Amino acid sequence: MEVSKNVTVIPARKHTRKSKNEEKPKLRVAAYCRVSTDSDEQATSYDAQIEHYTAYINGHPDWELAGIYADDGISGTNTKKREEFNRMIDECMAGNIDMVITKSISRFARNTLDCLKYIRQLKDKNIPVFFEKENINSMDSKGEVMLTIMASLAQQESQSLSQNVKLGLQYRYQQGEIQINCARFLGYTKDENKHLVIVPEEAEIVKRIYREYLEGASMLKIARGLEADGILNGAGKEKWHTSNVNQILRNEKYIGDALLQKTYTVDFLTKKRVKNNGLVPQYYVENSHEAIIPREIFMQVQEELIRRRIVHTSPNGKNRTFSSNHCFAQMIICGNCGEVFRRVHWNNRGKKSVVWRCVSRLENTGLFCDARTVPESQIEQVLVTAINQTLCDKDNFLVTLQNNIETVIIHENDQTLDAIDKRLEELQTELLKLASSKADYEDVADEIYRLREEKQKVQLDNVGRDELKKRITDMGDFLRKQPTAITEYDEPLVRRLIEKVTVYEDKFTVEFKSGVTVDVDE
């Protein structure tokens, strides 16, 4: 016997929480506000949004204010740094908010993926988001389609704005206007016109770093010295890293110049910045602000940075790098094999001493060397003797120094530098013409890069000659002003005057930085 089906429809009904008085609970509504910049106009907009939503929500009798969440001066292209936005989402997930109101999709998020991600996340919790300007409720059937379209437009608007900002920056760069963040910039701050001005006490720290590096100190030794003296770095931290010192030694802004667009933004959404290796234009502005470090000192440091970075291959095939552990490091050379001597602490039958030995012997390499071991005290005495020999025969040495300095002056190449600068100016004019006509300027760009490298090489050569002239002059001044022989070893004087000491079996050859050499017999 067939039984007929009986279907009973059970209508849906709203499930609402009831208060103790059995009244319908109010809807807990939160508002989200955001302004993109810290300008005065945007700050006014920010305050106005908070005031508007407070009154708007309190004006609905069946709503109650669940909070005003506002991010001030934060970009909407991503949510990583929007603390208030993230706090609001957390409150929604915790069940403390029933509805979110915001002015527009662009205020909520300019990133399409972020916008849809959080809309769906809230939708799963039955929490609608209402966008006033677009009159869209995320819980409507057509809401997500409209949101996708409108969010994409907001993202496109943000991308267009980003491009306009980049063009504006590039125009200012071309006019020589610099924009520098001084928050972590040791030595400078900004005045009321946003121009760089020197901070005297910080400038002395910068000068100290340059001076100590040229005197032979390593970056690590400089950093440790600054820490020991309680000096804070550019970020206001007590801890100094070698990277802090390295950046200061390489920063062209300390000579009053500015290289602009060292980094650039690759994605306007993630704000990721990368080092500019020539993919986008750079702008070098000379004499843009007051210098802390003289240009010739800066160039000497750049030359020293290159010298210390170069790995030298020793006669026995070993790679040798610069060391500044001791005044004699890389100064004492073996006359037999050409290797450097290394400092060694000896403990011979309880008698301790410090000696210098050829590294070929110490490393037991295939290159046999029987160079003698020299006590450190003996090297010190040899240097005292060599300096005194120049003092005893100062008239002849002064003539030699004068001849040396005249030889250096003959090889000046200022004309070459002037020619490079003139050609660079011509190329700048040519580059602007090509850019305005959208023609290919690759050849011009290549020549600019080549000439800039050539200019730097000429400048380094000039600095090398200037430094040699300074060393010769310094040696001459010492000979003229020192009335009597020195009686004891003086390390600062040795660092100032001596280039190297070559050790032979029966003598020492001392070479001064001025080019003068003196033999000291065993």
Secondary structure as UniProt FT lines:
FT   TURN            20..21
FT   STRAND          27..35
FT   HELIX           40..58
FT   TURN            61..62
FT   STRAND          63..72
FT   TURN            80..81
FT   HELIX           83..93
FT   TURN            94..95
FT   STRAND          99..102
FT   HELIX           105..108
FT   HELIX           112..124
FT   TURN            125..126
FT   STRAND          129..131
FT   TURN            132..135
FT   STRAND          136..137
FT   TURN            138..139
FT   TURN            141..142
FT   HELIX           143..174
FT   TURN            175..176
FT   TURN            183..184
FT   TURN            186..187
FT   STRAND          188..190
FT   TURN            192..193
FT   STRAND          196..198
FT   HELIX           200..214
FT   TURN            215..216
FT   HELIX           219..228
FT   TURN            229..230
FT   TURN            234..235
FT   HELIX           242..250
FT   HELIX           252..255
FT   STRAND          258..260
FT   STRAND          263..265
FT   TURN            268..270
FT   STRAND          273..275
FT   STRAND          283..285
FT   TURN            286..287
FT   HELIX           295..309
FT   STRAND          312..313
FT   TURN            315..316
FT   STRAND          319..320
FT   TURN            327..331
FT   STRAND          332..334
FT   TURN            335..337
FT   STRAND          340..348
FT   TURN            349..350
FT   STRAND          351..358
FT   HELIX           359..363
FT   STRAND          374..375
FT   HELIX           376..392
FT   HELIX           394..410
FT   HELIX           414..436
FT   TURN            437..438
FT   HELIX           442..481
FT   HELIX           491..497
FT   STRAND          498..503
FT   STRAND          507..512
FT   TURN            513..514
FT   STRAND          517..521
//
